[in-house]
Structure formats: structure tokens, C-alpha cells
């Protein structure tokens, strides 16, 4: 399989049901480094939301075990907080 740089950079997001969203992205990196990037809060914050968005992001919880949870918060203007949270199943 041969992929170009654009295929690696693209994130594909689809809504699979009323309560589920699936995000797919290819990384040109060995699996152990991709795992660390997804499971280490400091690394996750560096790549998941680019600084160019202009909205600070904070990983409040990132317990990637089955039954564990995640909570990611974005700080908007005026002190508003947008949060994404859920449970790994």
C-alpha cells in the first residue's frame, strides 16, 4: 500500500449513529508512537487541536482503558468552556 502525504494528513469523520462519531486518520509513524500520542495527555494536547485554531485545549482526563473516561476542554472567549467527554467501551 502506497499513500501520499495528503492521505496521511487527512482526518475522516463520519457519524455512525445518533450517539456515535467515528474519526479515522492515518499516521506515518510506528504503532507504539501513535499509541503514546493518543494516551499521554501532554502529547495528545500538542497534536489533537492545532494552535492555529486559536482556542486553548486542556486534557482533563484520558484513561484509555475499557470503562475509562476522557474529558477534553476548550477555552473560548468570555470564559466559556466547551467540553468533549465520554467513556471508552
N, CA, C and O atoms as CSV, one atom per row, in Angstrom:
chain,resi,resn,atom,element,x,y,z
A,1,UNK,N,N,0.845,-1.171,0.000
A,1,UNK,CA,C,0.000,0.000,0.000
A,1,UNK,C,C,0.889,1.232,0.000
A,1,UNK,O,O,1.790,1.355,0.830
A,2,UNK,N,N,0.643,2.120,-0.907
A,2,UNK,CA,C,1.434,3.331,-1.012
A,2,UNK,C,C,0.518,4.540,-0.843
A,2,UNK,O,O,-0.439,4.714,-1.597
A,3,UNK,N,N,0.818,5.367,0.148
A,3,UNK,CA,C,-0.006,6.545,0.427
A,3,UNK,C,C,0.834,7.793,0.268
A,3,UNK,O,O,2.036,7.778,0.534
A,4,UNK,N,N,0.204,8.874,-0.166
A,4,UNK,CA,C,0.935,10.138,-0.262
A,4,UNK,C,C,0.721,10.959,1.005
A,4,UNK,O,O,-0.093,10.587,1.849
A,5,UNK,N,N,1.435,12.062,1.147
A,5,UNK,CA,C,1.381,12.894,2.356
A,5,UNK,C,C,-0.019,13.417,2.629
A,5,UNK,O,O,-0.405,13.536,3.792
A,6,UNK,N,N,-0.787,13.729,1.606
A,6,UNK,CA,C,-2.142,14.242,1.800
A,6,UNK,C,C,-3.026,13.189,2.448
A,6,UNK,O,O,-3.858,13.514,3.296
A,7,UNK,N,N,-2.857,11.935,2.060
A,7,UNK,CA,C,-3.665,10.865,2.652
A,7,UNK,C,C,-3.323,10.659,4.120
A,7,UNK,O,O,-4.194,10.288,4.907
A,8,UNK,N,N,-2.076,10.893,4.504
A,8,UNK,CA,C,-1.708,10.772,5.907
A,8,UNK,C,C,-2.280,11.924,6.725
A,8,UNK,O,O,-2.677,11.721,7.872
A,9,UNK,N,N,-2.331,13.109,6.169
A,9,UNK,CA,C,-2.765,14.290,6.920
A,9,UNK,C,C,-4.278,14.375,7.078
A,9,UNK,O,O,-4.757,15.025,8.007
A,10,UNK,N,N,-5.034,13.741,6.204
A,10,UNK,CA,C,-6.484,13.884,6.212
A,10,UNK,C,C,-7.128,13.102,7.355
A,10,UNK,O,O,-6.782,11.946,7.598
A,11,UNK,N,N,-8.057,13.732,8.046
A,11,UNK,CA,C,-8.869,13.069,9.057
A,11,UNK,C,C,-10.267,12.925,8.484
A,11,UNK,O,O,-10.869,13.897,8.028
A,12,UNK,N,N,-10.771,11.712,8.512
A,12,UNK,CA,C,-12.116,11.447,8.013
A,12,UNK,C,C,-13.036,11.249,9.207
A,12,UNK,O,O,-12.762,10.421,10.076
A,13,UNK,N,N,-14.126,12.006,9.251
A,13,UNK,CA,C,-15.076,11.925,10.356
A,13,UNK,C,C,-16.437,11.559,9.792
A,13,UNK,O,O,-16.903,12.158,8.823
A,14,UNK,N,N,-17.069,10.571,10.407
A,14,UNK,CA,C,-18.413,10.192,9.983
A,14,UNK,C,C,-19.268,9.916,11.208
A,14,UNK,O,O,-18.788,9.434,12.234
A,15,UNK,N,N,-20.529,10.231,11.074
A,15,UNK,CA,C,-21.491,9.972,12.149
A,15,UNK,C,C,-22.067,8.590,11.896
A,15,UNK,O,O,-22.748,8.374,10.893
A,16,UNK,N,N,-21.799,7.653,12.799
A,16,UNK,CA,C,-22.219,6.271,12.586
A,16,UNK,C,C,-23.583,5.968,13.192
A,16,UNK,O,O,-24.207,4.968,12.838
A,17,UNK,N,N,-24.052,6.815,14.097
A,17,UNK,CA,C,-25.393,6.683,14.681
A,17,UNK,C,C,-25.738,8.009,15.350
A,17,UNK,O,O,-24.973,8.969,15.260
A,18,UNK,N,N,-26.870,8.064,16.010
A,18,UNK,CA,C,-27.269,9.296,16.711
A,18,UNK,C,C,-26.353,9.619,17.880
A,18,UNK,O,O,-26.310,10.761,18.336
A,19,UNK,N,N,-25.617,8.621,18.370
A,19,UNK,CA,C,-24.774,8.831,19.547
A,19,UNK,C,C,-23.300,8.522,19.305
A,19,UNK,O,O,-22.507,8.539,20.246
A,20,UNK,N,N,-22.921,8.239,18.058
A,20,UNK,CA,C,-21.544,7.848,17.790
A,20,UNK,C,C,-20.952,8.626,16.623
A,20,UNK,O,O,-21.611,8.891,15.618
A,21,UNK,N,N,-19.685,8.980,16.797
A,21,UNK,CA,C,-18.914,9.621,15.742
A,21,UNK,C,C,-17.637,8.811,15.588
A,21,UNK,O,O,-17.014,8.432,16.580
A,22,UNK,N,N,-17.248,8.547,14.348
A,22,UNK,CA,C,-16.021,7.800,14.085
A,22,UNK,C,C,-15.037,8.703,13.354
A,22,UNK,O,O,-15.364,9.302,12.330
A,23,UNK,N,N,-13.832,8.791,13.896
A,23,UNK,CA,C,-12.771,9.588,13.264
A,23,UNK,C,C,-11.663,8.631,12.845
A,23,UNK,O,O,-11.222,7.794,13.632
A,24,UNK,N,N,-11.216,8.761,11.593
A,24,UNK,CA,C,-10.166,7.909,11.055
A,24,UNK,C,C,-9.053,8.796,10.517
A,24,UNK,O,O,-9.297,9.742,9.767
A,25,UNK,N,N,-7.827,8.473,10.914
A,25,UNK,CA,C,-6.678,9.230,10.438
A,25,UNK,C,C,-5.480,8.290,10.343
A,25,UNK,O,O,-5.255,7.477,11.239
A,26,UNK,N,N,-4.724,8.398,9.279
A,26,UNK,CA,C,-3.527,7.592,9.100
A,26,UNK,C,C,-2.307,8.399,9.537
A,26,UNK,O,O,-2.202,9.592,9.250
A,27,UNK,N,N,-1.393,7.735,10.231
A,27,UNK,CA,C,-0.171,8.371,10.691
A,27,UNK,C,C,1.024,7.655,10.100
A,27,UNK,O,O,1.056,6.424,10.072
A,28,UNK,N,N,1.996,8.395,9.634
A,28,UNK,CA,C,3.227,7.835,9.111
A,28,UNK,C,C,4.201,7.691,10.274
A,28,UNK,O,O,5.198,8.407,10.368
A,29,UNK,N,N,3.884,6.741,11.162
A,29,UNK,CA,C,4.692,6.537,12.368
A,29,UNK,C,C,4.469,5.110,12.862
A,29,UNK,O,O,3.447,4.499,12.552
A,30,UNK,N,N,5.411,4.582,13.621
A,30,UNK,CA,C,5.228,3.234,14.162
A,30,UNK,C,C,4.092,3.209,15.188
A,30,UNK,O,O,3.851,4.209,15.865
A,31,UNK,N,N,3.398,2.084,15.309
A,31,UNK,CA,C,2.247,1.992,16.221
A,31,UNK,C,C,2.533,2.427,17.659
A,31,UNK,O,O,1.679,3.056,18.284
A,32,UNK,N,N,3.713,2.108,18.200
A,32,UNK,CA,C,3.982,2.468,19.599
A,32,UNK,C,C,4.024,3.991,19.796
A,32,UNK,O,O,3.646,4.479,20.861
A,33,UNK,N,N,4.474,4.739,18.793
A,33,UNK,CA,C,4.486,6.203,18.919
A,33,UNK,C,C,3.087,6.788,18.771
A,33,UNK,O,O,2.734,7.749,19.454
A,34,UNK,N,N,2.296,6.209,17.880
A,34,UNK,CA,C,0.901,6.662,17.738
A,34,UNK,C,C,0.146,6.393,19.035
A,34,UNK,O,O,-0.632,7.235,19.482
A,35,UNK,N,N,0.365,5.234,19.641
A,35,UNK,CA,C,-0.287,4.899,20.915
A,35,UNK,C,C,0.080,5.929,21.994
A,35,UNK,O,O,-0.792,6.413,22.715
A,36,UNK,N,N,1.370,6.260,22.099
A,36,UNK,CA,C,1.791,7.257,23.089
A,36,UNK,C,C,1.138,8.607,22.828
A,36,UNK,O,O,0.739,9.298,23.766
A,37,UNK,N,N,1.027,8.991,21.542
A,37,UNK,CA,C,0.410,10.279,21.202
A,37,UNK,C,C,-1.071,10.319,21.587
A,37,UNK,O,O,-1.591,11.386,21.915
A,38,UNK,N,N,-1.745,9.187,21.553
A,38,UNK,CA,C,-3.171,9.115,21.916
A,38,UNK,C,C,-3.382,8.950,23.415
A,38,UNK,O,O,-4.448,9.303,23.919
A,39,UNK,N,N,-2.398,8.426,24.145
A,39,UNK,CA,C,-2.623,8.053,25.543
A,39,UNK,C,C,-1.880,8.900,26.558
A,39,UNK,O,O,-2.092,8.731,27.759
A,40,UNK,N,N,-1.026,9.796,26.125
A,40,UNK,CA,C,-0.281,10.677,27.021
A,40,UNK,C,C,-0.877,12.077,26.912
A,40,UNK,O,O,-0.759,12.714,25.866
A,41,UNK,N,N,-1.523,12.571,27.986
A,41,UNK,CA,C,-2.219,13.867,27.896
A,41,UNK,C,C,-1.378,14.996,27.309
A,41,UNK,O,O,-1.879,15.765,26.489
A,42,UNK,N,N,-0.105,15.115,27.710
A,42,UNK,CA,C,0.742,16.197,27.216
A,42,UNK,C,C,0.966,16.100,25.705
A,42,UNK,O,O,0.982,17.116,25.010
A,43,UNK,N,N,1.136,14.889,25.206
A,43,UNK,CA,C,1.325,14.695,23.762
A,43,UNK,C,C,0.010,14.888,23.012
A,43,UNK,O,O,-0.017,15.504,21.946
A,44,UNK,N,N,-1.066,14.368,23.562
A,44,UNK,CA,C,-2.383,14.498,22.939
A,44,UNK,C,C,-2.735,15.968,22.720
A,44,UNK,O,O,-3.226,16.340,21.654
A,45,UNK,N,N,-2.484,16.793,23.720
A,45,UNK,CA,C,-2.768,18.237,23.626
A,45,UNK,C,C,-1.977,18.905,22.517
A,45,UNK,O,O,-2.440,19.881,21.928
A,46,UNK,N,N,-0.791,18.392,22.225
A,46,UNK,CA,C,0.077,19.027,21.220
A,46,UNK,C,C,-0.394,18.811,19.790
A,46,UNK,O,O,-0.142,19.655,18.930
A,47,UNK,N,N,-1.070,17.704,19.516
A,47,UNK,CA,C,-1.409,17.417,18.122
A,47,UNK,C,C,-2.902,17.398,17.836
A,47,UNK,O,O,-3.295,17.653,16.698
A,48,UNK,N,N,-3.748,17.110,18.808
A,48,UNK,CA,C,-5.167,16.891,18.528
A,48,UNK,C,C,-5.874,18.153,18.055
A,48,UNK,O,O,-6.692,18.096,17.137
A,49,UNK,N,N,-5.576,19.261,18.657
A,49,UNK,CA,C,-6.164,20.540,18.231
A,49,UNK,C,C,-5.016,21.501,17.954
A,49,UNK,O,O,-4.322,21.918,18.881
A,50,UNK,N,N,-4.811,21.851,16.712
A,50,UNK,CA,C,-3.685,22.727,16.384
A,50,UNK,C,C,-3.818,24.113,17.007
A,50,UNK,O,O,-4.924,24.632,17.159
A,51,UNK,N,N,-2.692,24.701,17.361
A,51,UNK,CA,C,-2.678,26.051,17.939
A,51,UNK,C,C,-3.321,27.065,17.005
A,51,UNK,O,O,-3.847,28.085,17.450
A,52,UNK,N,N,-3.277,26.776,15.701
A,52,UNK,CA,C,-3.843,27.711,14.731
A,52,UNK,C,C,-5.346,27.900,14.925
A,52,UNK,O,O,-5.916,28.863,14.410
A,53,UNK,N,N,-6.000,26.989,15.665
A,53,UNK,CA,C,-7.426,27.163,15.963
A,53,UNK,C,C,-7.642,28.385,16.848
A,53,UNK,O,O,-8.710,28.996,16.831
A,54,UNK,N,N,-6.615,28.734,17.621
A,54,UNK,CA,C,-6.707,29.898,18.483
A,54,UNK,C,C,-7.528,29.684,19.746
A,54,UNK,O,O,-7.889,30.647,20.423
A,55,UNK,N,N,-7.824,28.431,20.068
A,55,UNK,CA,C,-8.607,28.115,21.266
A,55,UNK,C,C,-7.786,27.159,22.120
A,55,UNK,O,O,-7.500,26.044,21.685
A,56,UNK,N,N,-7.397,27.573,23.336
A,56,UNK,CA,C,-6.618,26.678,24.196
A,56,UNK,C,C,-7.385,25.399,24.534
A,56,UNK,O,O,-8.582,25.441,24.820
A,57,UNK,N,N,-6.688,24.268,24.499
A,57,UNK,CA,C,-7.276,22.972,24.819
A,57,UNK,C,C,-6.572,22.374,26.027
A,57,UNK,O,O,-5.356,22.495,26.180
A,58,UNK,N,N,-7.358,21.723,26.885
A,58,UNK,CA,C,-6.815,21.060,28.074
A,58,UNK,C,C,-7.388,19.654,28.159
A,58,UNK,O,O,-8.598,19.458,28.041
A,59,UNK,N,N,-6.513,18.682,28.363
A,59,UNK,CA,C,-6.958,17.313,28.597
A,59,UNK,C,C,-7.148,17.177,30.101
A,59,UNK,O,O,-6.181,17.240,30.860
A,60,UNK,N,N,-8.376,16.993,30.528
A,60,UNK,CA,C,-8.682,16.876,31.960
A,60,UNK,C,C,-8.666,15.428,32.423
A,60,UNK,O,O,-8.347,15.145,33.578
A,61,UNK,N,N,-9.009,14.513,31.526
A,61,UNK,CA,C,-8.999,13.085,31.847
A,61,UNK,C,C,-8.710,12.327,30.561
A,61,UNK,O,O,-9.230,12.672,29.500
A,62,UNK,N,N,-7.879,11.294,30.656
A,62,UNK,CA,C,-7.551,10.475,29.494
A,62,UNK,C,C,-7.167,9.091,29.998
A,62,UNK,O,O,-5.992,8.724,30.010
A,63,UNK,N,N,-8.168,8.331,30.410
A,63,UNK,CA,C,-7.982,6.975,30.923
A,63,UNK,C,C,-8.453,6.025,29.827
A,63,UNK,O,O,-9.646,5.740,29.722
A,64,UNK,N,N,-7.521,5.532,29.010
A,64,UNK,CA,C,-7.878,4.816,27.795
A,64,UNK,C,C,-8.196,3.332,27.998
A,64,UNK,O,O,-8.316,2.591,27.023
A,65,UNK,N,N,-8.330,2.901,29.223
A,65,UNK,CA,C,-8.743,1.513,29.476
A,65,UNK,C,C,-10.234,1.362,29.180
A,65,UNK,O,O,-10.984,2.338,29.228
A,66,UNK,N,N,-10.664,0.125,28.871
A,66,UNK,CA,C,-12.099,-0.132,28.712
A,66,UNK,C,C,-12.785,0.269,30.010
A,66,UNK,O,O,-12.394,-0.174,31.090
A,67,UNK,N,N,-13.804,1.104,29.901
A,67,UNK,CA,C,-14.500,1.622,31.071
A,67,UNK,C,C,-13.929,2.942,31.566
A,67,UNK,O,O,-14.551,3.624,32.380
A,68,UNK,N,N,-12.746,3.304,31.078
A,68,UNK,CA,C,-12.129,4.571,31.461
A,68,UNK,C,C,-12.788,5.730,30.725
A,68,UNK,O,O,-13.543,5.529,29.774
A,69,UNK,N,N,-12.498,6.923,31.169
A,69,UNK,CA,C,-13.134,8.085,30.566
A,69,UNK,C,C,-12.148,9.082,29.995
A,69,UNK,O,O,-10.939,8.997,30.211
A,70,UNK,N,N,-12.704,10.029,29.260
A,70,UNK,CA,C,-11.912,11.140,28.748
A,70,UNK,C,C,-12.736,12.416,28.875
A,70,UNK,O,O,-13.964,12.401,28.797
A,71,UNK,N,N,-12.034,13.498,29.069
A,71,UNK,CA,C,-12.649,14.822,29.095
A,71,UNK,C,C,-11.637,15.805,28.543
A,71,UNK,O,O,-10.522,15.929,29.051
A,72,UNK,N,N,-12.044,16.499,27.499
A,72,UNK,CA,C,-11.201,17.480,26.831
A,72,UNK,C,C,-11.966,18.795,26.839
A,72,UNK,O,O,-13.133,18.837,26.449
A,73,UNK,N,N,-11.323,19.859,27.275
A,73,UNK,CA,C,-11.983,21.161,27.353
A,73,UNK,C,C,-11.274,22.190,26.485
A,73,UNK,O,O,-10.046,22.236,26.413
A,74,UNK,N,N,-12.081,23.008,25.835
A,74,UNK,CA,C,-11.586,24.141,25.057
A,74,UNK,C,C,-12.044,25.410,25.738
A,74,UNK,O,O,-13.200,25.513,26.150
A,75,UNK,N,N,-11.148,26.384,25.864
A,75,UNK,CA,C,-11.483,27.676,26.460
A,75,UNK,C,C,-11.836,28.658,25.360
A,75,UNK,O,O,-11.011,28.951,24.494
A,76,UNK,N,N,-13.049,29.163,25.389
A,76,UNK,CA,C,-13.486,30.142,24.397
A,76,UNK,C,C,-13.408,31.538,24.996
A,76,UNK,O,O,-13.161,31.702,26.191
A,77,UNK,N,N,-13.620,32.532,24.160
A,77,UNK,CA,C,-13.630,33.914,24.646
A,77,UNK,C,C,-14.727,34.090,25.682
A,77,UNK,O,O,-15.758,33.419,25.631
A,78,UNK,N,N,-14.500,34.989,26.614
A,78,UNK,CA,C,-15.500,35.273,27.640
A,78,UNK,C,C,-15.589,34.214,28.716
A,78,UNK,O,O,-16.560,34.191,29.472
A,79,UNK,N,N,-14.598,33.328,28.808
A,79,UNK,CA,C,-14.582,32.318,29.857
A,79,UNK,C,C,-15.449,31.099,29.573
A,79,UNK,O,O,-15.588,30.230,30.434
A,80,UNK,N,N,-16.030,31.019,28.389
A,80,UNK,CA,C,-16.824,29.852,28.033
A,80,UNK,C,C,-15.935,28.632,27.900
A,80,UNK,O,O,-14.801,28.737,27.433
A,81,UNK,N,N,-16.440,27.466,28.310
A,81,UNK,CA,C,-15.708,26.210,28.179
A,81,UNK,C,C,-16.556,25.248,27.362
A,81,UNK,O,O,-17.727,25.014,27.659
A,82,UNK,N,N,-15.931,24.692,26.318
A,82,UNK,CA,C,-16.581,23.652,25.517
A,82,UNK,C,C,-15.916,22.341,25.901
A,82,UNK,O,O,-14.691,22.227,25.842
A,83,UNK,N,N,-16.700,21.358,26.291
A,83,UNK,CA,C,-16.132,20.092,26.748
A,83,UNK,C,C,-16.610,18.928,25.893
A,83,UNK,O,O,-17.773,18.858,25.496
A,84,UNK,N,N,-15.680,18.015,25.621
A,84,UNK,CA,C,-15.979,16.738,24.998
A,84,UNK,C,C,-15.648,15.685,26.049
A,84,UNK,O,O,-14.572,15.725,26.646
A,85,UNK,N,N,-16.543,14.763,26.278
A,85,UNK,CA,C,-16.262,13.746,27.271
A,85,UNK,C,C,-16.989,12.457,26.900
A,85,UNK,O,O,-17.953,12.464,26.134
A,86,UNK,N,N,-16.512,11.368,27.453
A,86,UNK,CA,C,-17.133,10.089,27.175
A,86,UNK,C,C,-16.380,8.968,27.857
A,86,UNK,O,O,-15.515,9.189,28.705
A,87,UNK,N,N,-16.736,7.755,27.462
A,87,UNK,CA,C,-16.175,6.567,28.081
A,87,UNK,C,C,-15.677,5.634,26.990
A,87,UNK,O,O,-16.322,5.476,25.953
A,88,UNK,N,N,-14.540,5.025,27.227
A,88,UNK,CA,C,-14.003,4.037,26.294
A,88,UNK,C,C,-14.726,2.721,26.490
A,88,UNK,O,O,-14.767,2.176,27.593
A,89,UNK,N,N,-15.295,2.221,25.412
A,89,UNK,CA,C,-16.007,0.948,25.511
A,89,UNK,C,C,-15.311,-0.124,24.704
A,89,UNK,O,O,-15.769,-1.266,24.669
